[in-house]
Amino acid sequence: MHPRLIVLVFGAVLLSALAFSQEATSGSSSSKSKQKTEQHAKAAAPAPTDEGLYRNTEFGFTYYVRYGWVDRTQAMQPEENDPSKSRLLLAAFEHPPEVTGEGVNSAVIITVESAGSYPGLKTAADYMEPLTELTTAKGFKPMQGPYEFPVGSQTLVRGDFSKTLGQLTMVQASLVMLRKGSVVSFTFIGGSEDEVEELIEKLAFPATNKRR
């Protein structure tokens, strides 16, 4: 059984990333070199403030959205979303998804679903099976099997994937935890493994909740 909400959200994220990479995959070698540099040249962040901070008290975590990113959480909400079963908590993009440009449009997607929707699901690792099935169906390849991944005081289950887009590579990392009878999924998409790690670093839990 596929993760219901992630099917919709992930499809939108993938289309956004593909559209954003169209111009880059047909460019010259020099433009590709420039594009690679631009992927890592993010806008300088202002001094730490609550601006850009997503705080979720229900599940006990915070996330600092990069300065200059666009929030599409409301726009990407399913039309018939049942709050008791599935919710899109955050959908943030480096660039507007509707704008075509160069490179991979990096993104952070956070969702929550009822664990009861998945018969037999007892651990976060159990959720990785349908998530991996969905991700590979979209053309991604697992970089390694699911493994435990600490974020501050919490231990989540993580899966890493990659997809080739012409001369580009799209990297995805998905972190999953079970809490309060729900599955909380954190998906990070970027143009390199280093960029994805930087995005993950902005996720924090109360015991180690430091502004980044």
N, C-alpha and C positions, 0 to 999 in steps of 0.2 A: 504494500500500500504506500503510495507516494505521500510525502508531507503535503497536505492540502494547500495551505497558504503559500508555502515556498514554491510550489509549482507555478502560481501566478506571478509572484514577486521575482523569482529567478528568471522566468521567461522575459520579463520586462527589463531586468538588469542585463541579460545577455544581448537582447536586441539593442539596448543602449550602447553597450560596449562594442558590438559589431559595427553599428552605424558610425560610432566615433572613430573606428579604425579604418574605415573605407579609404579615406584619402591617403593615409599613411602607407597602406599596403601597395599602392600603385606609384609611390614617390621614388625619387632618385636616391642613390647611396648617400649623398650629402644631406638630403632632407631627412633620411632615416637616422643619421648620426645626430642631427640637430634635434629630432623628435625624441631620441633616447635621452638626451640631455635635459630636454624640457620636462620629461616625465618626472625627473627627480628635483627639478627646480620649482619647488612649491612656494606659494606666497608666504612671506615672512609673517609669523603670527604675532599679534600684539601681546602686551604683558598679560599674564594669566588673569582672567576674570570669569564670571559666570556666563558670559556670552559664549554660545556654542556648546554649553554643557547640557547634555541630556541626562537627567536624573530619574531613575526608576526605583521608587521606594518599595513597590510591591515585591520585586525580585532582588532588591538590594545591590544595584550596580549603577555606575555612572559611565558616560562615554563623552569624551571631548571631540566634537566634530571639528575637523580642520578649518582654519580661518579661510573664508571665501567660498566654502563649499555650499551647495544648494540642497535644501531640505524638500523632499518630494513625498513625505510620509502621508499627508492627507490625500494627495493626488493619486497615490498608488493603492489606496485602501480598496479592498474588494467591495463591489456594489452591495452584495448581500453578506456582509461580514457578521458572524455571530460572535460577540465578545466572549461568550462562555466557552467557545471552542477554539477560535483562532483570532490573532490580532497582529497587525503590523505595527511594531513599536517605533521603528526608526528606519528611514530610507534616505540616505544622504549621498550625494554625488559630487565628484570633483568639478564637473561641468554639467549644465542642464542636459538631461537625457535626450531632449528633442533637437539638440544642436549637433550637427555633423562636424567633425574636426579630425585632428591627428592623434594617434595613440589610443591606449586603453582608457576608457572613462572609469577611473577608480571609484569604488563605492563601498558603503557600509550598510548592511541590511540586518535588522534585528527583528525577529518574530517570536511569537509564543503560541503554542497549540496545546490543547488538552491531551494529556498523556492517555486518558481514557479512550481516545480515538484510535489507539493502536493496541489491540488485544495482545497480551503477553509482554508488553513493554515494561521492563522492570528497572533498566538502567539507561543512562545516556548512550552507552555503547550500542544498545539495541536499536536506538533511533538512527545510528549511523548507517545501518544497512539500507533502509529506504532512501535516505539522503544521498548515499553514494550511488544508488541505482538511478536516481533522478539526475544527478550531476553527470554521470558518465553517459546518460542518454542524450545530454546536451553537447556531447563531443569532448568532454574533459577526460583526462586520464589521471588516475590516482598516482600521486608521487610516492606514497607509502601508505601502509595500512593505518587505521585509526589508532590513536595513542593518547594516554593521559597527558594533560597540559595544564600546568599551574598558572593561575592568574591571581597574584596576591595570595590571599588565604584560601582561595577556592581552587579545586581541581576539576577541570572540564575535560571532555573528550574532544579531540581534534582530528580533522581529516584535511589533507592537502591535495590539491588538484591543479592541473595546468591544461591549457588549450592553445594550440598554435593557430594564429590568425595571420596568414601570409608571412611577413617578416617579423611579426610581433608574437609575443607570448602573453596570454592572460593567465594570471595565477589567482587561485581561490583557496582560502582557508576557511573552514567552518568549525566553530566551537559550539558544543552543546552541553547543557546541564539540565537536570531535573530539579524542579523546586515547586512546592505547593501543588502537586498534582499536575504540573504543566511542564512542557518541553520548551526551553528557551534556546533559540538558535541564533548565533552571531556569525554572519557571513561577511568576509572581507575580500574584495576583489581589487587587484592592482596589476601594474605592468611588469612587476618583478617580485621575487621573493623578499627582497629587502624592503620594498615599499609595503608589502602586506604585513611584515613584522612591525613596521612603524605604525600602521593602522591599529594593529592589535594592542600595542603598547598604550593606546589611549583608553582602553577598557580597564575599569577599576572596580573593586569591591570595597565595602566599608573599612575593613581592617587595614587595607593598603591604599586607601583612596587619596592619592596625591594628584594634584593638578599637573598636567603635562603640557 
